[in-house]
Amino acid sequence: SRPKIAIHKNRVYMKTSDNKGYQKKTQKDYSLSFKLQLVEDIESGRLNRLEAHLKYGIQARSTITQWLRKYGTFDWENLSVTTMAKTPEQRIIELEAKVTLLEKQKARAEHLAERADKKVIIFDMLVDMAEKEYDIQIRKNYTPKLSTNIESKPKKH
């Protein structure tokens, strides 16, 4: 559940769990995964800084700017996008997300394979029924025959 937020005189306060009222929220109150996700959302264009500030009740937009400088791929010195080395934490979070996606894709593929197997069984049953009902042969029985050329060739020593 998300914490309750109150805004008073342009300050954001977080409702504490022990019902002592509202308390200022600091950067330390946000998890690393939250910060990384927010930076990714901003850099991908899903949110801008003001939208993130209002949506999540982050105290100051400068906090978001600090996160962008610390965790983002934007080169603030040259004002361009760079591919910065990712922290181990960022890499772990990305890999965990990829694992989750691959697990979902695997489950879907297994479901489709099971469904295809069931269709094959039903198709075979229908063909069997049709062959019996109409006294016709639908399936062709091909038996592999050995070539006479292979058998008649003399062995070389």
Accessible surface in RSA format (square Angstrom, percent):
REM  Atomic radii and reference values for relative SASA: ProtOr
REM  Chains: A
REM  Algorithm: Lee & Richards
REM  Probe-radius: 1.40
REM  Slices: 20
REM RES _ NUM      All-atoms   Total-Side   Main-Chain    Non-polar    All polar
REM                ABS   REL    ABS   REL    ABS   REL    ABS   REL    ABS   REL
RES SER A   1   165.58 139.9  78.87 105.3  86.71 199.8  61.64 131.3 103.94 145.6
RES ARG A   2   168.00  70.5 145.63  74.2  22.37  53.3  75.44 103.1  92.56  56.1
RES PRO A   3    61.94  45.1  43.04  39.2  18.90  68.7  54.35  44.9   7.59  47.2
RES LYS A   4   139.52  68.1 131.98  81.0   7.54  17.9  80.79  72.7  58.72  62.6
RES ILE A   5    61.76  35.1  31.23  23.3  30.53  73.6  31.23  22.5  30.53  82.8
RES ALA A   6    29.82  27.4  24.25  37.4   5.56  12.7  29.82  42.0   0.00   0.0
RES ILE A   7   118.82  67.6  85.86  64.0  32.96  79.5  85.86  61.8  32.96  89.5
RES HIS A   8   109.77  60.0 106.64  74.1   3.14   8.0  73.64  75.9  36.13  42.0
RES LYS A   9   171.65  83.7 137.51  84.4  34.14  81.3  95.94  86.4  75.71  80.6
RES ASN A  10   144.34  99.5 118.96 115.0  25.38  61.1  29.40  70.8 114.94 111.1
RES ARG A  11   115.77  48.6 115.01  58.6   0.75   1.8  11.98  16.4 103.79  62.9
RES VAL A  12     7.68   5.1   7.62   6.9   0.06   0.1   7.62   6.6   0.06   0.2
RES TYR A  13    52.06  24.3  52.06  29.6   0.00   0.0  27.40  20.6  24.67  30.4
RES MET A  14    32.54  16.9  32.54  21.5   0.00   0.0  23.68  20.1   8.86  11.7
RES LYS A  15    62.84  30.7  53.63  32.9   9.22  21.9  27.66  24.9  35.18  37.5
RES THR A  16    23.66  16.8  18.63  18.9   5.04  12.0  21.97  29.5   1.70   2.6
RES SER A  17   119.70 101.2  80.95 108.0  38.75  89.3  58.83 125.3  60.88  85.3
RES ASP A  18    84.98  59.5  58.31  58.0  26.68  63.1  42.77 100.6  42.22  42.1
RES ASN A  19   115.77  79.8  91.78  88.7  23.99  57.8  22.19  53.4  93.58  90.5
RES LYS A  20   173.89  84.8 133.27  81.8  40.61  96.7  90.73  81.7  83.15  88.6
RES GLY A  21    23.09  28.5   0.00   N/A  23.09  28.5  22.46  61.6   0.63   1.4
RES TYR A  22   105.90  49.4  73.51  41.8  32.39  84.3  48.15  36.2  57.75  71.2
RES GLN A  23    95.76  53.5  90.66  66.3   5.10  12.1  31.17  66.3  64.59  49.0
RES LYS A  24    90.24  44.0  84.17  51.6   6.07  14.5  45.70  41.1  44.54  47.4
RES LYS A  25    17.46   8.5  14.69   9.0   2.76   6.6   2.44   2.2  15.01  16.0
RES THR A  26    75.34  53.6  69.12  70.1   6.23  14.8  68.88  92.5   6.46   9.8
RES GLN A  27    63.11  35.3  57.85  42.3   5.26  12.5  22.49  47.9  40.62  30.8
RES LYS A  28   193.12  94.2 164.13 100.7  28.99  69.0 112.28 101.1  80.84  86.1
RES ASP A  29    65.98  46.2  34.09  33.9  31.90  75.4   9.55  22.5  56.43  56.3
RES TYR A  30    21.53  10.1  11.29   6.4  10.23  26.6  14.37  10.8   7.16   8.8
RES SER A  31    63.79  53.9  47.81  63.8  15.98  36.8  50.44 107.4  13.35  18.7
RES LEU A  32    54.57  30.4  46.41  33.2   8.16  20.5  47.11  33.1   7.46  20.1
RES SER A  33    55.57  47.0  50.59  67.5   4.98  11.5  28.76  61.2  26.81  37.6
RES PHE A  34    50.74  25.4  45.03  27.9   5.72  14.9  50.58  30.7   0.16   0.5
RES LYS A  35    27.09  13.2  27.09  16.6   0.00   0.0   0.00   0.0  27.09  28.9
RES LEU A  36    18.61  10.4  14.11  10.1   4.50  11.3  14.63  10.3   3.98  10.7
RES GLN A  37    88.34  49.4  85.54  62.5   2.80   6.7  40.07  85.3  48.27  36.6
RES LEU A  38     2.73   1.5   0.82   0.6   1.91   4.8   2.34   1.6   0.39   1.0
RES VAL A  39     5.18   3.4   5.18   4.7   0.00   0.0   5.18   4.5   0.00   0.0
RES GLU A  40    93.13  53.5  89.35  67.6   3.78   9.0  31.25  60.4  61.88  50.5
RES ASP A  41    16.91  11.8  16.91  16.8   0.00   0.0   1.33   3.1  15.58  15.5
RES ILE A  42    24.71  14.1  15.10  11.2   9.61  23.2  15.10  10.9   9.61  26.1
RES GLU A  43    72.40  41.6  34.81  26.3  37.60  89.5  31.59  61.1  40.81  33.3
RES SER A  44    64.78  54.7  23.53  31.4  41.25  95.0  35.80  76.2  28.98  40.6
RES GLY A  45    61.07  75.3   0.00   N/A  61.07  75.3  31.13  85.4  29.94  67.1
RES ARG A  46   140.84  59.1 110.99  56.6  29.85  71.1  73.79 100.9  67.04  40.6
RES LEU A  47    25.89  14.4  21.36  15.3   4.53  11.4  23.48  16.5   2.41   6.5
RES ASN A  48    78.63  54.2  75.66  73.1   2.97   7.1  37.48  90.2  41.15  39.8
RES ARG A  49    93.35  39.2  90.38  46.1   2.97   7.1  13.32  18.2  80.03  48.5
RES LEU A  50    83.71  46.6  81.63  58.4   2.08   5.2  81.63  57.3   2.08   5.6
RES GLU A  51    82.70  47.5  78.56  59.4   4.14   9.9  32.63  63.1  50.07  40.9
RES ALA A  52     0.00   0.0   0.00   0.0   0.00   0.0   0.00   0.0   0.00   0.0
RES HIS A  53    31.65  17.3  30.54  21.2   1.11   2.8   7.24   7.5  24.41  28.4
RES LEU A  54   118.08  65.8  94.13  67.3  23.95  60.2  96.81  68.0  21.27  57.2
RES LYS A  55   109.71  53.5  89.82  55.1  19.89  47.4  60.34  54.3  49.36  52.6
RES TYR A  56    50.96  23.8  43.48  24.7   7.48  19.5  24.98  18.8  25.98  32.0
RES GLY A  57     7.21   8.9   0.00   N/A   7.21   8.9   6.28  17.2   0.93   2.1
RES ILE A  58     0.60   0.3   0.60   0.4   0.00   0.0   0.60   0.4   0.00   0.0
RES GLN A  59    47.16  26.4  36.80  26.9  10.37  24.7   9.46  20.1  37.70  28.6
RES ALA A  60    40.39  37.1  36.78  56.8   3.61   8.2  40.39  56.9   0.00   0.0
RES ARG A  61   127.48  53.5 122.80  62.6   4.68  11.1  23.14  31.6 104.33  63.2
RES SER A  62    66.68  56.3  58.86  78.6   7.82  18.0  45.40  96.7  21.28  29.8
RES THR A  63    14.67  10.4  14.35  14.6   0.31   0.7   2.05   2.8  12.61  19.1
RES ILE A  64     0.00   0.0   0.00   0.0   0.00   0.0   0.00   0.0   0.00   0.0
RES THR A  65    25.33  18.0  25.33  25.7   0.00   0.0  18.48  24.8   6.84  10.3
RES GLN A  66    91.54  51.2  87.42  63.9   4.12   9.8  32.69  69.6  58.85  44.6
RES TRP A  67     3.02   1.2   3.02   1.5   0.00   0.0   3.02   1.6   0.00   0.0
RES LEU A  68     8.80   4.9   8.70   6.2   0.10   0.3   8.70   6.1   0.10   0.3
RES ARG A  69   128.80  54.1 113.96  58.1  14.84  35.3  37.12  50.7  91.68  55.6
RES LYS A  70   142.86  69.7 118.07  72.4  24.79  59.0  78.30  70.5  64.56  68.8
RES TYR A  71    26.50  12.4  15.71   8.9  10.80  28.1  10.21   7.7  16.30  20.1
RES GLY A  72     2.72   3.4   0.00   N/A   2.72   3.4   0.29   0.8   2.42   5.4
RES THR A  73    46.03  32.7  46.03  46.7   0.00   0.0  35.95  48.3  10.08  15.2
RES PHE A  74    61.90  31.0  59.14  36.6   2.77   7.2  59.19  35.9   2.71   7.8
RES ASP A  75    27.54  19.3  23.79  23.7   3.75   8.9   7.93  18.7  19.61  19.6
RES TRP A  76    60.72  24.4  44.02  21.3  16.70  39.2  44.11  23.5  16.62  27.0
RES GLU A  77   155.75  89.4 126.20  95.5  29.55  70.4  52.95 102.4 102.80  83.9
RES ASN A  78   111.56  76.9  86.57  83.7  24.98  60.2  24.23  58.3  87.33  84.4
RES LEU A  79   126.92  70.7 106.27  76.0  20.65  51.9 106.27  74.6  20.65  55.6
RES SER A  80    49.14  41.5  44.24  59.0   4.90  11.3  38.99  83.0  10.16  14.2
RES VAL A  81   111.35  73.3  86.77  78.6  24.58  59.2  86.77  75.4  24.58  66.7
RES THR A  82    47.95  34.1  40.24  40.8   7.71  18.4  45.60  61.3   2.35   3.6
RES THR A  83   139.94  99.5 111.63 113.2  28.30  67.4  83.66 112.4  56.28  85.1
RES MET A  84    88.23  45.7  72.56  48.0  15.68  37.3  72.22  61.4  16.01  21.2
RES ALA A  85   102.40  94.2  65.91 101.7  36.48  83.0  77.57 109.2  24.83  65.8
RES LYS A  86   105.71  51.6  79.22  48.6  26.49  63.1  42.68  38.4  63.02  67.1
RES THR A  87    50.55  36.0  46.73  47.4   3.82   9.1  49.79  66.9   0.75   1.1
RES PRO A  88    95.62  69.7  88.96  81.1   6.66  24.2  95.51  78.9   0.10   0.6
RES GLU A  89    84.54  48.5  82.63  62.5   1.90   4.5  30.43  58.9  54.10  44.2
RES GLN A  90    22.31  12.5  21.36  15.6   0.96   2.3   4.99  10.6  17.32  13.1
RES ARG A  91   104.75  44.0 104.75  53.4   0.00   0.0  37.99  51.9  66.76  40.5
RES ILE A  92    94.67  53.9  93.70  69.8   0.97   2.3  94.58  68.1   0.09   0.3
RES ILE A  93    53.67  30.5  52.57  39.2   1.10   2.6  52.59  37.9   1.07   2.9
RES GLU A  94    53.70  30.8  49.19  37.2   4.50  10.7  29.75  57.6  23.94  19.5
RES LEU A  95    75.85  42.2  75.72  54.2   0.14   0.3  75.75  53.2   0.10   0.3
RES GLU A  96   103.69  59.5 100.32  75.9   3.37   8.0  43.38  83.9  60.31  49.2
RES ALA A  97    62.11  57.1  48.64  75.1  13.47  30.6  56.85  80.1   5.26  13.9
RES LYS A  98   110.62  54.0 108.92  66.8   1.70   4.0  72.14  64.9  38.48  41.0
RES VAL A  99    79.30  52.2  78.86  71.4   0.44   1.1  79.27  68.9   0.03   0.1
RES THR A 100    66.51  47.3  66.37  67.3   0.15   0.3  42.43  57.0  24.08  36.4
RES LEU A 101    98.36  54.8  96.28  68.9   2.08   5.2  97.96  68.8   0.40   1.1
RES LEU A 102   108.50  60.4 105.43  75.4   3.07   7.7 105.69  74.2   2.81   7.6
RES GLU A 103   107.66  61.8 100.60  76.1   7.06  16.8  41.85  80.9  65.81  53.7
RES LYS A 104   139.81  68.2 130.40  80.0   9.41  22.4  81.57  73.4  58.24  62.0
RES GLN A 105    95.29  53.3  87.23  63.7   8.07  19.2  39.15  83.3  56.14  42.6
RES LYS A 106   130.20  63.5 123.74  75.9   6.45  15.4  80.12  72.1  50.08  53.3
RES ALA A 107    58.39  53.7  50.78  78.4   7.61  17.3  53.07  74.7   5.32  14.1
RES ARG A 108   133.01  55.8 128.34  65.4   4.67  11.1  56.74  77.5  76.27  46.2
RES ALA A 109    57.91  53.2  50.52  78.0   7.39  16.8  53.90  75.9   4.01  10.6
RES GLU A 110    94.88  54.5  87.94  66.5   6.94  16.5  45.53  88.1  49.35  40.3
RES HIS A 111    94.05  51.4  89.49  62.2   4.56  11.7  60.84  62.7  33.20  38.6
RES LEU A 112    76.83  42.8  72.68  52.0   4.15  10.4  72.90  51.2   3.94  10.6
RES ALA A 113    57.11  52.5  48.01  74.1   9.10  20.7  56.13  79.0   0.98   2.6
RES GLU A 114    96.28  55.3  92.39  69.9   3.88   9.2  33.86  65.5  62.41  51.0
RES ARG A 115   121.38  51.0 118.59  60.5   2.78   6.6  31.36  42.9  90.02  54.6
RES ALA A 116    49.89  45.9  47.14  72.7   2.75   6.3  49.32  69.5   0.57   1.5
RES ASP A 117    88.99  62.3  86.91  86.5   2.08   4.9  20.79  48.9  68.20  68.0
RES LYS A 118   113.54  55.4 112.52  69.0   1.02   2.4  69.24  62.3  44.30  47.2
RES LYS A 119   125.58  61.3 120.76  74.1   4.82  11.5  74.87  67.4  50.70  54.0
RES VAL A 120    89.56  58.9  87.93  79.6   1.64   3.9  89.51  77.8   0.06   0.2
RES ILE A 121   103.07  58.7 101.45  75.6   1.62   3.9 102.88  74.1   0.19   0.5
RES ILE A 122    98.47  56.0  98.47  73.4   0.00   0.0  98.47  70.9   0.00   0.0
RES PHE A 123   129.56  64.8 128.35  79.5   1.21   3.1 129.40  78.5   0.16   0.4
RES ASP A 124    58.81  41.2  58.81  58.5   0.00   0.0  15.45  36.4  43.36  43.2
RES MET A 125   108.12  56.0 106.46  70.5   1.66   3.9  93.25  79.3  14.88  19.7
RES LEU A 126    98.85  55.1  95.27  68.2   3.58   9.0  95.50  67.1   3.35   9.0
RES VAL A 127    12.10   8.0  10.84   9.8   1.25   3.0  12.10  10.5   0.00   0.0
RES ASP A 128    74.43  52.1  68.61  68.3   5.82  13.8  26.93  63.4  47.50  47.4
RES MET A 129   119.10  61.7 113.93  75.4   5.17  12.3  98.50  83.7  20.60  27.3
RES ALA A 130    28.57  26.3  24.87  38.4   3.70   8.4  28.23  39.7   0.34   0.9
RES GLU A 131    38.10  21.9  33.56  25.4   4.54  10.8  12.59  24.3  25.52  20.8
RES LYS A 132   179.66  87.6 153.94  94.5  25.72  61.2 107.19  96.5  72.47  77.2
RES GLU A 133   132.56  76.1 104.31  78.9  28.25  67.3  27.09  52.4 105.47  86.1
RES TYR A 134   154.02  71.9 134.86  76.7  19.16  49.8  94.75  71.2  59.26  73.1
RES ASP A 135   131.95  92.4 111.35 110.8  20.60  48.7  29.75  70.0 102.20 101.9
RES ILE A 136    95.65  54.4  82.48  61.4  13.16  31.7  91.15  65.6   4.50  12.2
RES GLN A 137   114.44  64.0  88.21  64.5  26.23  62.4  39.33  83.7  75.11  57.0
RES ILE A 138    77.96  44.4  57.84  43.1  20.12  48.5  62.86  45.3  15.10  41.0
RES ARG A 139    87.09  36.6  81.31  41.4   5.78  13.8  60.56  82.8  26.52  16.1
RES LYS A 140   141.63  69.1 119.68  73.4  21.94  52.2  71.38  64.2  70.25  74.8
RES ASN A 141   121.12  83.5  91.69  88.6  29.43  70.9  28.35  68.2  92.77  89.7
RES TYR A 142   186.05  86.9 159.51  90.8  26.54  69.0 127.45  95.8  58.60  72.2
RES THR A 143    99.41  70.7  86.54  87.7  12.88  30.7  67.43  90.6  31.98  48.3
RES PRO A 144   136.47  99.5 103.11  94.0  33.36 121.3 115.12  95.1  21.34 132.6
RES LYS A 145   185.04  90.3 151.35  92.9  33.70  80.2  99.25  89.3  85.79  91.4
RES LEU A 146   141.58  78.8 120.56  86.2  21.03  52.9 121.95  85.6  19.63  52.8
RES SER A 147    49.67  42.0  37.42  49.9  12.25  28.2  35.69  76.0  13.98  19.6
RES THR A 148   104.57  74.4 100.25 101.6   4.32  10.3  75.32 101.2  29.25  44.2
RES ASN A 149   100.02  69.0  97.80  94.5   2.22   5.3  16.86  40.6  83.15  80.4
RES ILE A 150   123.70  70.4 112.37  83.7  11.33  27.3 112.85  81.3  10.85  29.4
RES GLU A 151   118.71  68.2  84.11  63.6  34.60  82.4  44.17  85.4  74.54  60.9
RES SER A 152    87.18  73.7  56.90  75.9  30.29  69.8  50.34 107.2  36.85  51.6
RES LYS A 153   142.36  69.5 127.31  78.1  15.05  35.8  73.11  65.8  69.25  73.8
RES PRO A 154   118.74  86.5  98.15  89.5  20.59  74.9 108.56  89.6  10.17  63.2
RES LYS A 155   181.46  88.5 157.31  96.5  24.15  57.5 105.87  95.3  75.59  80.5
RES LYS A 156   199.38  97.3 165.27 101.4  34.11  81.2 113.27 102.0  86.11  91.7
RES HIS A 157   217.85 119.1 140.31  97.5  77.54 198.4 124.17 128.0  93.68 109.0
END  Absolute sums over single chains surface
CHAIN  1 A    13488.2      11522.0       1966.2       7958.7       5529.5
END  Absolute sums over all chains
TOTAL         13488.2      11522.0       1966.2       7958.7       5529.5
